Amino acid sequence: MTDRADKSRERAIERGPEMPSILNEVSEWLDRAEQAREVAGQLTDPGARKAVLELAESFDRLARAAATPAVLRRRELAAKDRKRT
């Protein structure tokens, strides 16, 4: 997981302070959910497995939330404001 997280950070640094595209953000959250499920599959402790699976579900919810029309509209308006200043 560390290698993927490092690459993600490097991409964010290369992009600079701009907001990542919605597809990139959704993809990142879904990747994290997948990674968490992979880790959960390797855990033998039921409590730890449950906690990591709940984390994966949270990542899935964040991906869905990032793609909602209200969030998309808010980002569009913020981008317009940034261009004006």
Secondary structure by P-SEA (a helix, b strand, c coil): caaaaaaaaaaaaaaccccccaaaaaaaaaaaaaaaaaaaaacccaaaaaaaaaaaaaaaaaaaaaacaaaaaaaaaaaaaaaac
